[in-house]
Amino acid sequence: MLRPHVVFTMLLVLSVLATPPAAAQDGGFEPLDVIEGEDLPEDQVYDDEAPYDEYGNPLILGQDPEDPNAPFLEGEGETVTTVQEGPEVTQGNGAVLRGLDKLAGTPIDLTLTTGQTGELGWLQVTLAECRYPSDDPVGDAFAHLVIRDGNDEATLFDGWMVASSPALSALDHSRFDVWVIRCTTE
């Protein structure tokens, strides 16, 4: 005796095989309407006379082909941009860094002077420079660090770390985290 789900599957297969081919395969396919004449939408107008540069890119009217960064319109680009000045900073003599061995859960504090290299596990951490706001010596420190893998001397991090935003520029390492605590002045 056949089970009901087997009978259903057989009927489904037979109905698919007995279905006539689709209309598109019988030549019943009709192409999309092509818009011709004067009623073309503006975004579909194609200009055969448009100038092209040597790479086949269309040139924009008024654009200087010799200087593609030149302003399009008269007076464009003449505005003055003002840059906001950051706080006045002072350079520290060293920095206090904190490292974390994520596997062991052990925090390690490193006190380094400028140019000194300390070890965090097998990582070598070199302090290039530390700066802090002049009006707030215990405030937001930022340090330039170079962190290398001690086993193969590969540079893992070379940049500035900010004490208040450690994730802004962080070491990407599977076992260790390093961040800046503060600059030292003595």
Secondary structure, 3 states (H helix, E strand, C coil): CCCHHHHHHHHHHHHHHHCCCCHHHHCCCCCCCCCCCCCCCHHHCCCCCCCECCCCCECCCCCCCCCCCCCCCCCCCCCCCCCCCCCCEEECCEEEEEEEECCCCEEEEEEEECCCEEEECCEEEEEEEEEEECCCCCCCCEEEEEEEECCCCCEEEEEEEECCCCCCCCCCCCCEEEEEEEEECC
